[in-house]
Structure formats: structure tokens, C-alpha cells
Amino acid sequence: MWARSPPRSRPSRRLSRAEPVRPGVRLGVDVGTARIGVARCDFHGMLATPLETVKRGPGDLARIAELAIEYDAVEIVVGLPIALSGRETASTEDAKLFARELASVQPATVRMVDERLSTVSANAALRASGRNAKNSRSVVDQVAAVIILQHALDFERSAESPPGVVVDQREGS
């Protein structure tokens, strides 16, 4: 019988840091013109999962505020759609306005993070799983929200600092 050598202990780059991601549930939000995808993460900020799709229009802010309270969210991460060139678009302004309004109707901190290609990535992931665009419209928004939130969590873990920019509801357009 072969003798097993003892397992090697590999030093971790993060041993000195007890909490690489701030604790607490976060919501991820993908703001669209017709629908808003919502995702959430676990308390430890390890994994983002789809939550629901909210119809854009009257009551959308209230529904997301309800979800933030229901899940005791410490933060809401809203995707900031920026063109690949880095320029702002009409969707950028819409998302900023939505984030400011969301910050004013519920107590959790609202952050905006770059979401370039999140919807493209979500569509590609759904196609790879065998779903087509027509029957996946509401799901793609949730998947985009998952991508936005997971990127924010991964950024915080690697950079050891919170992602994006905190939204101040008092800012002008």
C-alpha cells in the first residue's frame, strides 16, 4: 500500500482579511425600458441568484423597495449602462434617475456599477442553455441582474473595496 504524503498547506493571499466581502444580502437591478430584472445574493456575498422580473412603470420602485425590506438588503446594486466607447447614453440617464428615485424610497444604500455587456452576456447564457429570445424575455432581465450583482461581488472580493459609486438621491439629472 502506498503511503500518502500529508496534504500541503498553501498560503492564501487573503488570510489576513477576515471578511473579503462586507456581510449582508444585496439586490442587483437591471433597469430596462419595459422590465426590471432583480437578483439577490446570500448573506456572505458569495453567489447571486435570480429573484424576479418587475414590470417597468407605476409601482416598480415600490416593489423593489418591498423586496429590499423582505430580504433585509443592506445594499442595492443598479447597473449603469455605458456604451462600449465609455460614453453615456439615454439608457444611462434613465438608470441614474431610477437609482436616485430608488434611493429615496427605501433605506438601503444604492450603488451604480458599470454593466457593459450584461444583457448580451445574459442572452448568450440563455442561448447556450437552449432557450430562445422569445420565450426568455422576462428571464433575461433576471439573468442580467445576476451578472451585474455577481460582477459587483467579485470586484469587491478582489479589490477589497466596495464596487461602483454610491447614489445620492439629492443629485440633479
DRENBATOR-860428 format. One record per residue: residue number from 1; residue in one letter; x, y, z of N, C-alpha, C, O in turn. Coordinates in Angstrom, 3 decimals, padded with zeros to 6 digits. Example, Ala and Ser with C-alpha at 12.3 -4.5 7.8 and 13.67 -1.06 7.14 Angstrom:
% residues 2
ZAMAR  selum  marfi       n.X       n.Y       n.Z      ca.X      ca.Y      ca.Z       c.X       c.Y       c.Z       o.X       o.Y       o.Z
ZAMAR      1      A   013.190  -005.690   007.800   012.300  -004.500   007.800   013.200  -003.300   007.800   014.236  -003.319   008.465
ZAMAR      2      S   012.850  -002.250   007.080   013.670  -001.060   007.140   012.900   000.030   007.870   013.409   001.138   008.039
% end
This chain:
% residues 173
ZAMAR  selum  marfi       n.X       n.Y       n.Z      ca.X      ca.Y      ca.Z       c.X       c.Y       c.Z       o.X       o.Y       o.Z
ZAMAR      1      M   000.841  -001.182   000.000   000.000   000.000   000.000   000.884   001.242   000.000   001.881   001.306   000.720
ZAMAR      2      W   000.522   002.196  -000.787   001.282   003.438  -000.876   000.990   004.315   000.332  -000.154   004.446   000.766
ZAMAR      3      A   002.017   004.891   000.845   001.827   005.834   001.956   001.452   007.186   001.378   002.076   007.660   000.428
ZAMAR      4      R   000.469   007.780   001.933   000.042   009.106   001.449   000.869   010.172   002.140   001.092   010.134   003.350
ZAMAR      5      S   001.304   011.097   001.358   002.034   012.209   001.959   001.026   013.189   002.532  -000.087   013.308   002.020
ZAMAR      6      P   001.405   013.889   003.587   000.455   014.826   004.196   000.091   015.939   003.211   000.917   016.350   002.396
ZAMAR      7      P  -001.133   016.416   003.292  -001.534   017.490   002.380  -000.688   018.738   002.613  -000.350   019.093   003.742
ZAMAR      8      R  -000.367   019.378   001.512   000.396   020.618   001.610  -000.526   021.764   001.950  -001.658   021.850   001.472
ZAMAR      9      S  -000.024   022.618   002.766  -000.790   023.797   003.124  -000.331   024.933   002.226   000.849   025.283   002.201
ZAMAR     10      R  -001.258   025.495   001.502  -000.925   026.624   000.624  -001.347   027.916   001.287  -002.499   028.060   001.696
ZAMAR     11      P  -000.430   028.852   001.396  -000.831   030.127   001.989  -001.813   030.846   001.081  -001.657   030.860  -000.140
ZAMAR     12      S  -002.801   031.428   001.681  -003.797   032.182   000.936  -003.437   033.656   000.955  -002.936   034.174   001.954
ZAMAR     13      R  -003.695   034.321  -000.152  -003.424   035.756  -000.215  -004.344   036.531   000.717  -004.036   037.669   001.074
ZAMAR     14      R  -005.459   035.946   001.118  -006.460   036.666   001.884  -006.541   036.215   003.348  -007.519   036.517   004.032
ZAMAR     15      L  -005.546   035.512   003.819  -005.612   035.030   005.197  -005.711   036.163   006.209  -006.317   035.994   007.267
ZAMAR     16      S  -005.136   037.291   005.905  -005.151   038.383   006.866  -006.484   039.128   006.876  -006.740   039.924   007.780
ZAMAR     17      R  -007.307   038.886   005.910  -008.584   039.599   005.820  -009.714   038.659   006.210  -009.973   037.679   005.512
ZAMAR     18      A  -010.382   038.944   007.307  -011.429   038.068   007.810  -012.682   038.100   006.931  -013.311   037.062   006.725
ZAMAR     19      E  -013.046   039.249   006.419  -014.261   039.373   005.617  -013.945   040.059   004.291  -013.979   041.287   004.215
ZAMAR     20      P  -013.633   039.281   003.232  -013.288   039.905   001.959  -014.458   040.651   001.319  -014.240   041.567   000.527
ZAMAR     21      V  -015.695   040.274   001.648  -016.883   040.968   001.162  -017.698   041.354   002.393  -017.907   040.543   003.295
ZAMAR     22      R  -018.152   042.603   002.415  -018.979   043.043   003.537  -020.182   042.117   003.666  -020.775   041.741   002.655
ZAMAR     23      P  -020.551   041.744   004.879  -021.691   040.833   005.039  -023.013   041.538   004.741  -023.119   042.759   004.856
ZAMAR     24      G  -024.001   040.762   004.363  -025.345   041.291   004.135  -025.853   040.965   002.750  -025.087   040.895   001.789
ZAMAR     25      V  -027.144   040.767   002.663  -027.804   040.495   001.386  -027.796   041.761   000.543  -028.024   042.858   001.053
ZAMAR     26      R  -027.537   041.608  -000.726  -027.614   042.707  -001.679  -028.577   042.317  -002.787  -028.719   041.140  -003.117
ZAMAR     27      L  -029.236   043.314  -003.356  -030.052   043.098  -004.543  -029.306   043.657  -005.737  -028.623   044.675  -005.629
ZAMAR     28      G  -029.434   042.997  -006.867  -028.901   043.501  -008.125  -030.077   043.885  -009.000  -031.081   043.174  -009.038
ZAMAR     29      V  -029.964   045.005  -009.705  -031.074   045.514  -010.504  -030.594   045.859  -011.910  -029.629   046.602  -012.087
ZAMAR     30      D  -031.289   045.305  -012.911  -031.040   045.634  -014.315  -032.245   046.414  -014.811  -033.319   045.850  -015.021
ZAMAR     31      V  -032.060   047.720  -014.999  -033.161   048.606  -015.388  -033.320   048.597  -016.901  -032.390   048.932  -017.634
ZAMAR     32      G  -034.506   048.211  -017.362  -034.818   048.244  -018.783  -035.988   049.174  -019.030  -036.569   049.713  -018.087
ZAMAR     33      T  -036.333   049.363  -020.278  -037.449   050.254  -020.585  -038.800   049.592  -020.329  -039.770   050.279  -020.011
ZAMAR     34      A  -038.878   048.262  -020.464  -040.142   047.546  -020.253  -040.148   046.723  -018.972  -041.193   046.561  -018.342
ZAMAR     35      R  -038.987   046.203  -018.583  -038.890   045.317  -017.421  -037.638   045.629  -016.622  -036.681   046.213  -017.130
ZAMAR     36      I  -037.668   045.221  -015.349  -036.530   045.397  -014.450  -036.198   044.025  -013.876  -037.019   043.412  -013.192
ZAMAR     37      G  -035.006   043.554  -014.155  -034.564   042.286  -013.600  -034.027   042.505  -012.200  -033.326   043.484  -011.946
ZAMAR     38      V  -034.353   041.593  -011.285  -033.883   041.694  -009.905  -033.238   040.371  -009.508  -033.769   039.295  -009.782
ZAMAR     39      A  -032.083   040.473  -008.856  -031.369   039.312  -008.333  -031.024   039.598  -006.881  -031.130   040.736  -006.422
ZAMAR     40      R  -030.611   038.561  -006.160  -030.163   038.741  -004.782  -028.959   037.848  -004.549  -028.703   036.909  -005.302
ZAMAR     41      C  -028.226   038.161  -003.492  -027.123   037.285  -003.111  -027.367   036.787  -001.692  -028.237   037.289  -000.980
ZAMAR     42      D  -026.589   035.799  -001.301  -026.659   035.277   000.051  -026.025   036.277   001.018  -025.399   037.248   000.592
ZAMAR     43      F  -026.188   036.036   002.312  -025.694   036.939   003.348  -024.178   037.157   003.260  -023.681   038.236   003.583
ZAMAR     44      H  -023.462   036.137   002.827  -021.997   036.222   002.770  -021.476   036.810   001.461  -020.265   036.957   001.294
ZAMAR     45      G  -022.365   037.147   000.537  -021.954   037.769  -000.713  -021.173   036.853  -001.632  -020.284   037.300  -002.356
ZAMAR     46      M  -021.502   035.575  -001.604  -020.784   034.609  -002.443  -021.441   034.411  -003.801  -020.753   034.357  -004.820
ZAMAR     47      L  -022.768   034.304  -003.825  -023.447   033.888  -005.032  -024.709   034.700  -005.291  -025.558   034.845  -004.412
ZAMAR     48      A  -024.822   035.221  -006.493  -026.022   035.951  -006.912  -026.972   034.964  -007.597  -026.544   034.097  -008.360
ZAMAR     49      T  -028.269   035.114  -007.309  -029.287   034.255  -007.913  -030.455   035.115  -008.389  -030.704   036.184  -007.831
ZAMAR     50      P  -031.178   034.654  -009.427  -032.324   035.422  -009.922  -033.434   035.492  -008.881  -033.646   034.551  -008.117
ZAMAR     51      L  -034.132   036.611  -008.863  -035.215   036.785  -007.899  -036.556   036.959  -008.612  -037.457   036.134  -008.458
ZAMAR     52      E  -036.682   038.025  -009.384  -037.927   038.227  -010.134  -037.746   039.315  -011.180  -036.752   040.040  -011.198
ZAMAR     53      T  -038.749   039.400  -012.053  -038.792   040.462  -013.050  -039.961   041.363  -012.700  -041.082   040.894  -012.505
ZAMAR     54      V  -039.693   042.663  -012.622  -040.704   043.649  -012.261  -041.064   044.433  -013.524  -040.182   044.887  -014.253
ZAMAR     55      K  -042.366   044.587  -013.776  -042.812   045.386  -014.925  -042.458   046.840  -014.670  -042.715   047.368  -013.588
ZAMAR     56      R  -041.873   047.481  -015.657  -041.486   048.882  -015.522  -042.731   049.743  -015.589  -043.586   049.532  -016.449
ZAMAR     57      G  -042.844   050.710  -014.692  -043.990   051.606  -014.677  -044.470   051.825  -013.260  -043.728   051.592  -012.306
ZAMAR     58      P  -045.717   052.274  -013.113  -046.246   052.562  -011.781  -046.087   051.359  -010.852  -046.466   050.240  -011.199
ZAMAR     59      G  -045.524   051.601  -009.673  -045.356   050.547  -008.686  -044.017   049.823  -008.723  -043.724   049.021  -007.837
ZAMAR     60      D  -043.190   050.102  -009.752  -041.922   049.371  -009.849  -040.966   049.704  -008.701  -040.333   048.804  -008.148
ZAMAR     61      L  -040.857   050.970  -008.342  -039.981   051.354  -007.224  -040.487   050.751  -005.916  -039.703   050.267  -005.099
ZAMAR     62      A  -041.797   050.786  -005.730  -042.388   050.234  -004.507  -042.112   048.738  -004.407  -041.818   048.237  -003.321
ZAMAR     63      R  -042.203   048.016  -005.523  -041.958   046.567  -005.496  -040.506   046.265  -005.142  -040.238   045.361  -004.351
ZAMAR     64      I  -039.578   047.003  -005.712  -038.162   046.761  -005.405  -037.871   047.145  -003.954  -037.088   046.476  -003.281
ZAMAR     65      A  -038.495   048.214  -003.475  -038.349   048.584  -002.061  -038.898   047.475  -001.162  -038.302   047.170  -000.129
ZAMAR     66      E  -040.036   046.864  -001.544  -040.598   045.743  -000.788  -039.613   044.574  -000.740  -039.420   043.956   000.308
ZAMAR     67      L  -038.994   044.278  -001.885  -038.024   043.179  -001.930  -036.824   043.481  -001.034  -036.317   042.595  -000.346
ZAMAR     68      A  -036.373   044.740  -001.046  -035.232   045.133  -000.204  -035.564   044.926   001.272  -034.726   044.468   002.048
ZAMAR     69      I  -036.787   045.267   001.645  -037.207   045.089   003.044  -037.398   043.601   003.351  -036.953   043.117   004.392
ZAMAR     70      E  -038.058   042.880   002.444  -038.312   041.447   002.643  -037.011   040.656   002.841  -036.943   039.768   003.690
ZAMAR     71      Y  -035.995   040.983   002.061  -034.724   040.251   002.140  -033.711   040.945   003.048  -032.565   040.509   003.149
ZAMAR     72      D  -034.132   042.026   003.709  -033.267   042.766   004.610  -031.963   043.165   003.915  -030.872   042.989   004.456
ZAMAR     73      A  -032.105   043.704   002.707  -030.942   044.072   001.895  -030.188   045.244   002.514  -030.790   046.228   002.943
ZAMAR     74      V  -028.878   045.126   002.553  -028.039   046.215   003.045  -027.650   047.149   001.917  -027.212   048.275   002.153
ZAMAR     75      E  -027.812   046.670   000.676  -027.381   047.461  -000.475  -028.116   046.988  -001.720  -028.465   045.815  -001.852
ZAMAR     76      I  -028.339   047.924  -002.621  -028.925   047.606  -003.922  -027.937   048.074  -004.982  -027.544   049.240  -005.017
ZAMAR     77      V  -027.546   047.142  -005.845  -026.580   047.428  -006.905  -027.358   047.582  -008.208  -027.971   046.628  -008.686
ZAMAR     78      V  -027.330   048.781  -008.778  -028.042   049.072  -010.020  -027.030   049.162  -011.154  -026.009   049.840  -011.043
ZAMAR     79      G  -027.328   048.472  -012.239  -026.438   048.502  -013.396  -026.465   049.848  -014.089  -027.527   050.435  -014.298
ZAMAR     80      L  -025.282   050.330  -014.445  -025.142   051.598  -015.165  -024.763   051.286  -016.608  -023.616   050.934  -016.886
ZAMAR     81      P  -025.726   051.414  -017.536  -025.439   051.073  -018.929  -024.613   052.163  -019.616  -025.094   053.267  -019.873
ZAMAR     82      I  -023.387   051.826  -019.898  -022.474   052.751  -020.576  -022.109   052.119  -021.910  -021.922   050.905  -021.991
ZAMAR     83      A  -022.006   052.936  -022.959  -021.612   052.421  -024.266  -020.198   051.858  -024.191  -019.413   052.250  -023.329
ZAMAR     84      L  -019.878   050.941  -025.091  -018.532   050.359  -025.108  -017.446   051.423  -025.255  -016.315   051.239  -024.805
ZAMAR     85      S  -017.805   052.532  -025.887  -016.848   053.633  -026.058  -016.598   054.372  -024.745  -015.665   055.169  -024.641
ZAMAR     86      G  -017.444   054.098  -023.736  -017.320   054.787  -022.456  -018.257   055.971  -022.327  -018.324   056.601  -021.272
ZAMAR     87      R  -018.978   056.277  -023.390  -019.904   057.413  -023.350  -021.238   057.032  -022.743  -021.657   055.875  -022.785
ZAMAR     88      E  -021.894   058.034  -022.179  -023.225   057.819  -021.635  -024.255   057.843  -022.757  -024.049   058.463  -023.800
ZAMAR     89      T  -025.370   057.155  -022.518  -026.451   057.074  -023.500  -027.754   057.494  -022.819  -027.759   057.854  -021.642
ZAMAR     90      A  -028.848   057.445  -023.561  -030.157   057.742  -022.976  -030.477   056.731  -021.874  -031.095   057.083  -020.868
ZAMAR     91      S  -030.064   055.490  -022.058  -030.285   054.460  -021.036  -029.490   054.754  -019.771  -029.919   054.409  -018.669
ZAMAR     92      T  -028.334   055.389  -019.927  -027.513   055.746  -018.769  -028.269   056.730  -017.892  -028.349   056.550  -016.677
ZAMAR     93      E  -028.818   057.759  -018.499  -029.579   058.768  -017.744  -030.803   058.153  -017.091  -031.125   058.476  -015.947
ZAMAR     94      D  -031.492   057.265  -017.811  -032.676   056.605  -017.275  -032.301   055.784  -016.040  -033.006   055.836  -015.032
ZAMAR     95      A  -031.215   055.034  -016.104  -030.781   054.211  -014.970  -030.369   055.085  -013.784  -030.662   054.751  -012.636
ZAMAR     96      K  -029.696   056.192  -014.057  -029.296   057.104  -012.975  -030.517   057.682  -012.265  -030.561   057.740  -011.036
ZAMAR     97      L  -031.499   058.106  -013.042  -032.725   058.648  -012.464  -033.444   057.588  -011.640  -033.905   057.864  -010.533
ZAMAR     98      F  -033.540   056.378  -012.180  -034.189   055.284  -011.466  -033.459   055.005  -010.151  -034.100   054.816  -009.117
ZAMAR     99      A  -032.143   054.977  -010.184  -031.347   054.704  -008.976  -031.559   055.796  -007.925  -031.678   055.493  -006.738
ZAMAR    100      R  -031.606   057.058  -008.348  -031.856   058.152  -007.392  -033.235   058.010  -006.757  -033.394   058.178  -005.548
ZAMAR    101      E  -034.230   057.699  -007.587  -035.584   057.524  -007.059  -035.653   056.330  -006.113  -036.330   056.390  -005.087
ZAMAR    102      L  -034.962   055.255  -006.452  -034.936   054.074  -005.599  -034.269   054.386  -004.259  -034.719   053.921  -003.212
ZAMAR    103      A  -033.203   055.169  -004.297  -032.512   055.562  -003.062  -033.425   056.379  -002.144  -033.271   056.354  -000.923
ZAMAR    104      S  -034.373   057.098  -002.742  -035.238   057.960  -001.935  -036.438   057.239  -001.331  -037.096   057.787  -000.447
ZAMAR    105      V  -036.741   056.013  -001.790  -037.947   055.342  -001.309  -037.680   054.155  -000.380  -038.623   053.505   000.072
ZAMAR    106      Q  -036.426   053.868  -000.096  -036.109   052.755   000.794  -034.768   053.032   001.478  -033.994   053.859   000.995
ZAMAR    107      P  -034.478   052.353   002.599  -033.312   052.713   003.412  -031.960   052.145   002.979  -030.930   052.651   003.424
ZAMAR    108      A  -031.921   051.122   002.136  -030.640   050.502   001.762  -029.807   051.456   000.898  -030.341   052.280   000.155
ZAMAR    109      T  -028.494   051.318   001.017  -027.584   052.083   000.157  -027.778   051.620  -001.280  -027.930   050.425  -001.533
ZAMAR    110      V  -027.772   052.556  -002.219  -027.870   052.220  -003.638  -026.539   052.584  -004.289  -026.041   053.699  -004.132
ZAMAR    111      R  -025.973   051.630  -005.019  -024.722   051.839  -005.754  -024.975   051.596  -007.227  -025.800   050.762  -007.599
ZAMAR    112      M  -024.261   052.328  -008.058  -024.316   052.085  -009.501  -022.982   051.496  -009.932  -021.915   051.980  -009.555
ZAMAR    113      V  -023.070   050.423  -010.744  -021.870   049.775  -011.259  -021.974   049.623  -012.771  -023.063   049.452  -013.317
ZAMAR    114      D  -020.842   049.687  -013.426  -020.763   049.531  -014.881  -021.347   048.175  -015.268  -020.954   047.140  -014.730
ZAMAR    115      E  -022.283   048.196  -016.204  -022.921   046.944  -016.611  -022.711   046.639  -018.086  -023.506   045.911  -018.681
ZAMAR    116      R  -021.669   047.174  -018.681  -021.444   046.917  -020.100  -021.521   045.434  -020.428  -020.895   044.605  -019.767
ZAMAR    117      L  -022.283   045.118  -021.436  -022.459   043.769  -021.972  -023.204   042.787  -021.065  -023.208   041.590  -021.352
ZAMAR    118      S  -023.829   043.248  -019.986  -024.537   042.302  -019.110  -025.714   041.643  -019.827  -025.918   040.437  -019.691
ZAMAR    119      T  -026.486   042.413  -020.586  -027.629   041.834  -021.290  -027.153   040.933  -022.424  -027.756   039.891  -022.683
ZAMAR    120      V  -026.081   041.325  -023.098  -025.509   040.484  -024.154  -025.050   039.162  -023.546  -025.311   038.098  -024.108
ZAMAR    121      S  -024.369   039.221  -022.407  -023.909   038.005  -021.726  -025.088   037.159  -021.271  -025.039   035.932  -021.355
ZAMAR    122      A  -026.141   037.798  -020.792  -027.328   037.072  -020.342  -027.982   036.341  -021.515  -028.351   035.174  -021.388
ZAMAR    123      N  -028.126   037.014  -022.643  -028.707   036.371  -023.832  -027.855   035.194  -024.289  -028.389   034.143  -024.645
ZAMAR    124      A  -026.543   035.360  -024.281  -025.642   034.277  -024.693  -025.778   033.082  -023.745  -025.793   031.936  -024.193
ZAMAR    125      A  -025.877   033.342  -022.446  -026.016   032.255  -021.472  -027.333   031.510  -021.682  -027.373   030.283  -021.591
ZAMAR    126      L  -028.399   032.239  -021.959  -029.691   031.596  -022.183  -029.691   030.784  -023.475  -030.242   029.684  -023.517
ZAMAR    127      R  -029.070   031.326  -024.538  -028.959   030.570  -025.791  -028.168   029.283  -025.560  -028.540   028.224  -026.064
ZAMAR    128      A  -027.092   029.374  -024.809  -026.253   028.205  -024.534  -027.023   027.144  -023.745  -026.712   025.956  -023.830
ZAMAR    129      S  -028.028   027.576  -022.977  -028.822   026.616  -022.206  -030.026   026.104  -022.994  -030.837   025.340  -022.469
ZAMAR    130      G  -030.142   026.529  -024.261  -031.209   026.022  -025.116  -032.474   026.845  -025.131  -033.478   026.411  -025.696
ZAMAR    131      R  -032.460   028.012  -024.533  -033.658   028.864  -024.526  -033.556   029.877  -025.655  -032.465   030.344  -025.986
ZAMAR    132      N  -034.706   030.216  -026.248  -034.673   031.231  -027.298  -035.096   032.583  -026.739  -035.649   032.674  -025.643
ZAMAR    133      A  -034.825   033.629  -027.511  -035.072   035.000  -027.048  -036.557   035.260  -026.789  -036.907   035.961  -025.839
ZAMAR    134      K  -037.422   034.702  -027.623  -038.849   034.985  -027.492  -039.423   034.494  -026.165  -040.170   035.219  -025.509
ZAMAR    135      N  -039.077   033.258  -025.762  -039.661   032.748  -024.520  -038.803   033.050  -023.296  -039.065   032.532  -022.210
ZAMAR    136      S  -037.785   033.881  -023.465  -036.885   034.189  -022.350  -036.838   035.668  -021.999  -035.959   036.089  -021.247
ZAMAR    137      R  -037.756   036.462  -022.520  -037.673   037.914  -022.290  -037.635   038.297  -020.817  -036.802   039.107  -020.412
ZAMAR    138      S  -038.524   037.729  -020.014  -038.532   038.105  -018.597  -037.350   037.497  -017.854  -036.841   038.090  -016.903
ZAMAR    139      V  -036.913   036.323  -018.279  -035.791   035.663  -017.617  -034.475   036.384  -017.924  -033.599   036.462  -017.063
ZAMAR    140      V  -034.332   036.905  -019.132  -033.062   037.551  -019.499  -032.779   038.753  -018.601  -031.617   039.040  -018.312
ZAMAR    141      D  -033.809   039.454  -018.158  -033.613   040.595  -017.265  -033.102   040.132  -015.907  -032.246   040.782  -015.306
ZAMAR    142      Q  -033.630   039.002  -015.421  -033.147   038.448  -014.157  -031.696   037.976  -014.287  -030.881   038.201  -013.392
ZAMAR    143      V  -031.383   037.323  -015.403  -030.015   036.845  -015.621  -029.057   038.025  -015.708  -027.953   037.965  -015.167
ZAMAR    144      A  -029.466   039.103  -016.385  -028.623   040.304  -016.459  -028.397   040.880  -015.060  -027.292   041.320  -014.743
ZAMAR    145      A  -029.443   040.879  -014.220  -029.301   041.367  -012.842  -028.334   040.486  -012.053  -027.550   040.988  -011.249
ZAMAR    146      V  -028.388   039.170  -012.283  -027.449   038.249  -011.636  -026.024   038.586  -012.051  -025.127   038.642  -011.211
ZAMAR    147      I  -025.814   038.811  -013.343  -024.476   039.127  -013.853  -023.964   040.425  -013.234  -022.810   040.497  -012.810
ZAMAR    148      I  -024.806   041.436  -013.179  -024.425   042.733  -012.593  -024.020   042.544  -011.129  -022.969   043.022  -010.701
ZAMAR    149      L  -024.860   041.846  -010.369  -024.589   041.657  -008.940  -023.356   040.778  -008.720  -022.528   041.077  -007.859
ZAMAR    150      Q  -023.232   039.697  -009.492  -022.083   038.808  -009.304  -020.775   039.526  -009.638  -019.769   039.330  -008.956
ZAMAR    151      H  -020.783   040.352  -010.680  -019.578   041.131  -011.011  -019.228   042.083  -009.868  -018.056   042.252  -009.532
ZAMAR    152      A  -020.246   042.701  -009.274  -020.005   043.619  -008.158  -019.409   042.872  -006.965  -018.473   043.359  -006.332
ZAMAR    153      L  -019.950   041.690  -006.659  -019.432   040.888  -005.550  -017.992   040.450  -005.814  -017.134   040.526  -004.934
ZAMAR    154      D  -017.745   039.990  -007.042  -016.391   039.550  -007.410  -015.402   040.697  -007.365  -014.261   040.523  -006.937
ZAMAR    155      F  -015.839   041.878  -007.807  -014.968   043.051  -007.749  -014.607   043.367  -006.303  -013.442   043.592  -005.975
ZAMAR    156      E  -015.622   043.379  -005.445  -015.368   043.706  -004.039  -014.408   042.700  -003.413  -013.533   043.071  -002.630
ZAMAR    157      R  -014.572   041.440  -003.758  -013.713   040.399  -003.209  -012.267   040.589  -003.677  -011.336   040.435  -002.886
ZAMAR    158      S  -012.077   040.918  -004.940  -010.710   041.039  -005.464  -010.065   042.383  -005.130  -008.866   042.442  -004.857
ZAMAR    159      A  -010.843   043.449  -005.151  -010.282   044.787  -004.899  -010.295   045.145  -003.419  -009.652   046.107  -002.999
ZAMAR    160      E  -011.035   044.363  -002.626  -011.193   044.629  -001.205  -011.733   046.029  -000.935  -011.363   046.680   000.042
ZAMAR    161      S  -012.614   046.472  -001.822  -013.317   047.738  -001.620  -014.666   047.643  -002.327  -014.802   046.903  -003.302
ZAMAR    162      P  -015.655   048.380  -001.850  -016.986   048.326  -002.456  -016.948   048.766  -003.923  -016.151   049.624  -004.302
ZAMAR    163      P  -017.816   048.170  -004.737  -017.841   048.494  -006.163  -018.634   049.765  -006.463  -019.476   050.188  -005.671
ZAMAR    164      G  -018.353   050.355  -007.599  -019.176   051.440  -008.118  -019.223   052.695  -007.276  -018.316   052.992  -006.498
ZAMAR    165      V  -020.314   053.421  -007.458  -020.489   054.730  -006.838  -021.807   054.752  -006.073  -022.835   054.305  -006.581
ZAMAR    166      V  -021.773   055.275  -004.846  -022.995   055.406  -004.049  -023.860   056.499  -004.665  -023.367   057.564  -005.038
ZAMAR    167      V  -025.146   056.221  -004.765  -026.103   057.166  -005.345  -026.591   058.124  -004.269  -026.983   057.708  -003.179
ZAMAR    168      D  -026.560   059.398  -004.587  -027.101   060.427  -003.693  -028.429   060.857  -004.302  -028.456   061.439  -005.386
ZAMAR    169      Q  -029.524   060.575  -003.615  -030.851   060.875  -004.179  -031.081   062.371  -004.398  -032.009   062.756  -005.110
ZAMAR    170      R  -030.247   063.213  -003.795  -030.444   064.668  -003.952  -029.787   065.229  -005.209  -030.034   066.377  -005.577
ZAMAR    171      E  -028.938   064.415  -005.878  -028.258   064.915  -007.078  -029.267   065.240  -008.164  -030.317   064.607  -008.271
ZAMAR    172      G  -028.931   066.230  -008.959  -029.769   066.579  -010.098  -029.480   065.677  -011.263  -028.570   064.852  -011.186
ZAMAR    173      S  -030.235   065.804  -012.356  -030.046   064.937  -013.514  -028.762   065.212  -014.223  -028.458   064.562  -015.222
% end
